[in-house]
Each structure stands twice: as structure tokens, then as C-alpha cells.
Amino acid sequence: MIATTTVTVLRGTSSDPYNDDVDLPVEAGADAQTRIPASLIEGSRTITTPNNPTPRVVRYAVARVRPGTDVTEEDRLRDDRTGRIYEITAVTQPSAVGFTPMLRLDLKLIN
């Protein structure tokens, strides 16, 4: 994997002085969840369905991070380079023989 950015895992929310919800980064400890090297790829695909033959463009985003990174489908991910925030919709650990592959995170852009 060639890292294209660094990301921060956002878990939980709090309120600011104006009572707006704000994301909280995971507590920094021995294994801080900030500035994690990641490969983040955004793309688009044109799809049609039998019921609706009109072509539609669907955008998607996928990130790959080191195995063992503490992320769940309830977390959000902030791209430290662009500031964009993504919801993690799926976390997949592909299988392989002889090594542990990178975690695949399916993402949905929310900000």
C-alpha cells in the first residue's frame, strides 16, 4: 500500500459552546488513532438496472489501513489532508496466505 494521506478515527460526539454536535477523536493512548497512514481512493461508476435503464453515476470511496487498526462500522474517518469526513459502512479483513493484508474500509462521504 502506498499511503496517499493520513486519517483520524472519530468516535463519539460532544457539544460545543453553541450546543452543536462535534466529532471527537479517539482518546490518544499507546496506540493513538490520529495521523494513521492510509490509502484513500474516490471514484465513480456508471450503473443501470433492468427497471431503470437510464445511466446513473454512483460515487464511492475506499480506504486501506494497516491491519490491527482499531476501527469499526460505527466510527467516522477524517482525511487529515482535505478535512473531509467519511462514515465507515464496512470493515473487511481480506484473507491471504503467508501475510496479513490491509484492512479495507468502505466509506460514504458525509461532509
C-alpha positions as CSV (number, residue, x, y, z in Angstrom):
1,M,0.0,0.0,0.0
2,I,1.2,3.5,-0.8
3,A,-0.3,5.9,1.7
4,T,-2.0,8.9,-0.1
5,T,-3.0,10.7,3.1
6,T,-3.3,10.4,6.9
7,V,-6.6,9.9,8.7
8,T,-8.1,10.3,12.1
9,V,-10.6,7.9,13.6
10,L,-13.6,9.9,15.0
11,R,-15.6,8.0,17.7
12,G,-18.3,9.7,19.7
13,T,-19.6,13.3,19.8
14,S,-19.7,16.2,22.2
15,S,-21.4,19.6,22.2
16,D,-19.6,22.9,21.6
17,P,-20.5,26.2,23.4
18,Y,-23.3,26.7,20.8
19,N,-24.8,23.2,21.5
20,D,-23.8,21.9,18.1
21,D,-22.6,18.3,17.9
22,V,-18.8,18.0,17.2
23,D,-16.8,14.8,16.4
24,L,-14.3,13.6,19.0
25,P,-11.1,11.9,18.0
26,V,-10.5,8.6,19.8
27,E,-8.6,9.0,23.0
28,A,-4.9,9.1,22.3
29,G,-3.1,6.4,24.2
30,A,-0.3,4.0,23.4
31,D,-1.9,3.4,20.0
32,A,-3.3,6.8,19.1
33,Q,-5.9,6.9,16.4
34,T,-4.7,10.1,14.8
35,R,-2.5,10.6,11.7
36,I,-2.9,7.0,10.6
37,P,-1.3,6.4,7.1
38,A,-4.0,5.4,4.7
39,S,-4.6,4.9,1.0
40,L,-7.8,6.7,0.2
41,I,-9.3,6.3,-3.2
42,E,-12.5,8.0,-4.5
43,G,-14.1,7.0,-7.8
44,S,-17.4,6.8,-9.7
45,R,-19.2,4.2,-11.6
46,T,-22.0,4.3,-14.1
47,I,-24.7,1.8,-13.5
48,T,-28.1,0.9,-14.9
49,T,-30.8,-1.5,-13.7
50,P,-33.3,-3.6,-15.6
51,N,-36.1,-1.5,-14.1
52,N,-34.4,1.8,-14.8
53,P,-32.2,1.7,-18.0
54,T,-31.2,5.4,-17.5
55,P,-27.5,5.5,-16.7
56,R,-26.7,6.9,-13.2
57,V,-23.3,7.9,-11.7
58,V,-22.6,6.4,-8.3
59,R,-19.6,7.8,-6.3
60,Y,-17.7,5.6,-3.9
61,A,-14.7,5.9,-1.6
62,V,-12.4,3.1,-0.2
63,A,-9.6,3.3,2.3
64,R,-7.0,0.8,3.2
65,V,-5.2,1.0,6.6
66,R,-2.7,-1.2,8.5
67,P,-4.0,-4.5,9.9
68,G,-4.9,-4.2,13.6
69,T,-6.1,-0.6,13.3
70,D,-8.9,-0.1,15.8
71,V,-11.9,0.9,13.5
72,T,-15.5,-0.2,13.5
73,E,-18.5,0.4,11.3
74,E,-19.8,2.9,13.9
75,D,-16.8,5.2,13.5
76,R,-16.1,8.1,11.1
77,L,-12.9,8.9,9.4
78,R,-11.4,12.4,8.8
79,D,-9.0,12.8,5.9
80,D,-6.3,15.0,7.5
81,R,-5.2,16.4,4.1
82,T,-8.6,17.5,2.9
83,G,-10.7,17.7,6.1
84,R,-13.4,15.5,4.5
85,I,-15.3,13.3,6.9
86,Y,-16.5,9.8,5.9
87,E,-18.8,7.3,7.5
88,I,-17.4,3.8,7.6
89,T,-20.0,1.5,6.2
90,A,-18.0,-1.7,6.2
91,V,-14.7,-3.0,7.6
92,T,-13.3,-6.1,5.7
93,Q,-10.2,-8.1,6.5
94,P,-9.4,-9.9,3.3
95,S,-7.8,-13.4,3.6
96,A,-4.4,-14.2,2.4
97,V,-1.8,-16.9,2.8
98,G,1.6,-16.0,4.4
99,F,0.8,-12.4,5.4
100,T,-1.9,-10.2,6.9
101,P,-3.4,-7.9,4.2
102,M,-4.5,-4.3,4.8
103,L,-8.0,-3.6,6.2
104,R,-10.4,-2.4,3.6
105,L,-12.8,0.4,4.7
106,D,-15.9,1.1,2.5
107,L,-16.7,4.8,3.0
108,K,-19.6,7.2,2.5
109,L,-18.8,10.9,2.3
110,I,-20.8,12.8,4.9
111,N,-19.0,16.2,4.9
